[in-house]
Amino acid sequence: MNGPRPRLHTLTADEVPGVFARAAQGMFPDPDWSVRVAPLCGPAAAVVAFTGCFLVSAPVERAWWERALAGVGSADPLHPRVLLALADHLGTTVGENDAVLVAPPSPAVSLAPPVRLLPFDDGHPRVELARRFRDDVRAWTTVEGDGLLVLGRGLGGRWEMSMDVVPHSRARGLGRALASAARAGVPRGEPVFAQVTPGNAASMRALLAAGYRPIGQEVLFPLRPGR
């Protein structure tokens, strides 16, 4: 097949957290259209796109990526046929194709959550979903029970958040408040990452309003069974 020959670079698992830590500060990998191949670095496999380059993290060998990309004649590991091949190889499914946003570390002074939250662990579907993709999952609900915030450690050990707002409390700023509260729920100096489907305009607006900024695109592949 014709197409650009992929340039593959090998990363160790220890190097992956640094990629995201630098991205949170606005420092991205060189836009050389290369693919950085890393072993599994979290509960789920991942294909990540930054501007002009890619990062893949999965329990497969570099040679597998070489064959998969050559098979579609593309240097893009987000090619649909590559994603399907990876899911089949791992015995799982292709996750959502999400935008990745990050809120940089909070100021030196600790932030107080902008909304009152109570610890929560009641089998909510969003909490159960988070446990398929993250470790150390914790959750909180609003006092009124109309909002849920979930935090956990995902790809490369990064802190990731997700949130849920019941329909009757939407368009009132609660999503923005929950997104802001996530920054106060992680250790000082740590950024917070969020994945959101681009079509979910409400969540995207809430994250942007809370100071998150887009850094890339990501597809996760769950390796844990659903609960």
C-alpha positions in Angstrom: 0.0 0.0 0.0 1.0 3.6 -0.6 1.2 6.0 2.3 3.6 7.6 4.7 5.9 5.3 6.4 5.4 5.6 10.2 8.2 6.7 12.3 8.1 4.7 15.5 9.9 5.7 18.7 10.0 3.5 21.8 9.1 4.9 25.2 9.4 3.2 28.6 6.5 3.1 31.0 8.4 5.6 33.2 8.5 8.2 30.4 4.8 8.3 29.8 3.8 10.4 32.9 6.3 13.0 31.8 4.6 13.4 28.4 1.3 14.3 30.1 2.9 16.4 32.8 4.6 18.5 30.1 1.5 18.7 28.0 -0.3 20.1 31.1 2.2 22.9 31.0 1.8 23.6 27.3 4.9 21.7 26.2 4.1 19.0 23.7 6.1 16.4 21.8 7.8 17.4 18.6 5.2 17.6 15.8 7.2 15.2 13.6 4.3 12.8 12.8 6.0 10.0 14.7 4.3 7.4 16.8 5.7 6.9 20.3 5.1 3.3 21.4 4.9 2.6 25.1 3.9 -0.5 27.1 0.7 -0.5 29.1 0.8 2.4 31.5 -2.6 2.2 33.3 -5.7 0.2 33.6 -6.6 0.7 29.9 -4.8 0.7 26.7 -4.8 4.0 24.8 -4.1 5.7 21.5 -3.5 9.4 21.9 -3.0 12.2 19.3 -1.2 15.4 20.0 -0.6 18.0 17.3 1.5 16.2 14.7 2.4 13.1 16.7 0.9 10.2 18.5 1.4 8.1 21.7 0.2 4.5 22.0 0.2 2.6 25.2 -0.8 -1.1 25.1 0.4 -4.6 25.9 1.6 -5.2 22.4 5.0 -5.2 20.7 6.4 -2.5 18.5 6.4 -4.9 15.6 2.6 -5.2 15.9 2.2 -1.4 15.4 4.5 -1.6 12.4 2.4 -4.3 10.8 -0.9 -2.6 11.7 0.1 0.8 10.3 1.7 -0.7 7.2 -1.5 -2.7 6.6 -3.6 0.5 6.2 -0.9 2.5 4.5 -1.1 5.2 7.2 1.0 6.7 9.9 -2.1 7.4 11.9 -2.8 4.9 14.7 -6.3 6.5 15.1 -7.2 5.1 11.6 -10.5 3.2 12.2 -9.1 -0.1 10.9 -6.1 0.2 13.3 -8.4 0.8 16.2 -10.5 -2.2 15.3 -7.5 -4.4 14.9 -6.1 -3.3 18.3 -9.4 -4.0 20.0 -9.6 -7.4 18.4 -6.0 -8.2 19.3 -6.7 -7.2 23.0 -10.0 -9.0 23.1 -11.9 -5.8 24.0 -13.9 -3.0 22.4 -13.0 0.4 21.0 -13.8 3.1 23.5 -15.1 6.6 22.9 -13.1 8.9 20.6 -12.7 11.8 23.1 -11.1 15.2 23.3 -8.6 15.4 26.2 -8.5 18.5 28.3 -6.4 19.5 31.3 -6.6 21.9 34.1 -3.1 23.0 35.1 -2.0 22.6 38.8 -3.8 24.7 41.3 -2.0 27.7 42.8 0.2 27.2 45.8 -2.7 28.2 48.1 -5.1 25.3 48.4 -8.4 25.8 46.6 -11.7 25.4 48.4 -14.2 23.4 46.4 -16.8 25.8 44.8 -19.6 23.5 45.7 -20.3 21.4 48.8 -19.6 17.7 48.3 -20.2 14.6 50.3 -18.3 11.2 49.8 -20.3 8.9 47.6 -20.1 5.1 46.8 -23.4 3.8 45.8 -22.9 1.9 42.6 -23.6 4.8 40.3 -23.0 3.8 36.6 -20.5 6.6 36.2 -18.5 5.3 39.2 -18.6 1.8 37.9 -17.5 3.0 34.4 -14.6 4.9 36.0 -13.4 1.7 37.7 -12.9 0.1 34.3 -10.5 2.8 33.3 -8.9 4.1 36.5 -7.4 3.1 39.8 -7.9 4.7 43.2 -11.4 5.9 42.2 -13.2 8.2 44.6 -16.5 9.9 44.2 -18.6 12.7 45.7 -22.1 13.9 45.4 -23.6 17.3 45.9 -25.7 17.9 49.1 -28.8 18.1 46.9 -27.9 14.9 45.1 -28.1 16.6 41.7 -24.4 16.3 40.8 -21.6 13.7 40.9 -17.8 14.1 40.7 -15.5 11.2 40.2 -11.7 11.2 40.4 -9.2 8.4 39.7 -5.7 7.7 38.3 -5.7 6.6 34.7 -3.3 6.6 31.8 0.3 7.2 33.0 -0.9 7.6 36.6 -2.5 11.0 35.7 -5.5 12.3 37.8 -8.7 12.1 35.7 -12.1 13.4 36.5 -15.6 12.8 35.2 -18.9 14.3 36.3 -22.6 13.9 36.0 -25.4 16.5 36.4 -29.1 15.5 36.6 -31.2 17.0 33.8 -33.2 19.4 36.0 -30.0 21.1 37.3 -28.3 21.6 34.0 -27.5 25.0 32.5 -27.1 26.5 36.0 -23.3 26.4 36.4 -23.2 23.1 38.4 -21.0 21.4 35.8 -18.5 24.2 35.9 -18.5 24.0 39.7 -17.9 20.3 39.7 -15.1 20.6 37.2 -13.5 23.3 39.4 -14.0 21.2 42.5 -11.9 18.4 40.8 -8.9 20.6 41.0 -9.3 20.9 44.7 -9.6 17.1 45.1 -6.1 16.1 43.9 -2.8 16.6 45.6 -1.4 20.1 45.4 0.7 20.6 42.2 -1.1 17.9 40.2 -3.0 18.7 37.0 -6.4 17.2 36.3 -7.3 15.6 33.0 -10.7 15.1 31.5 -12.0 13.2 28.5 -15.1 14.4 26.7 -16.9 13.4 23.5 -16.7 16.5 21.3 -20.4 16.3 20.7 -21.1 16.7 24.4 -21.2 20.5 24.1 -22.5 21.1 27.6 -19.6 19.2 29.3 -17.1 20.8 26.9 -18.4 24.3 27.8 -18.3 23.5 31.5 -14.7 22.3 31.4 -13.6 25.3 29.3 -15.3 27.7 31.7 -13.6 25.9 34.7 -10.1 26.6 33.2 -9.5 23.3 31.3 -7.9 23.5 27.9 -7.7 20.9 25.1 -4.4 19.1 24.5 -5.3 16.2 22.3 -7.5 13.3 21.2 -7.7 9.9 22.8 -9.3 6.5 22.5 -9.2 4.1 25.4 -9.5 0.3 25.3 -10.9 -1.2 28.5 -9.1 -4.2 29.8 -11.2 -4.8 32.8 -14.6 -6.5 32.5 -17.7 -4.4 33.1 -19.3 -4.5 36.5 
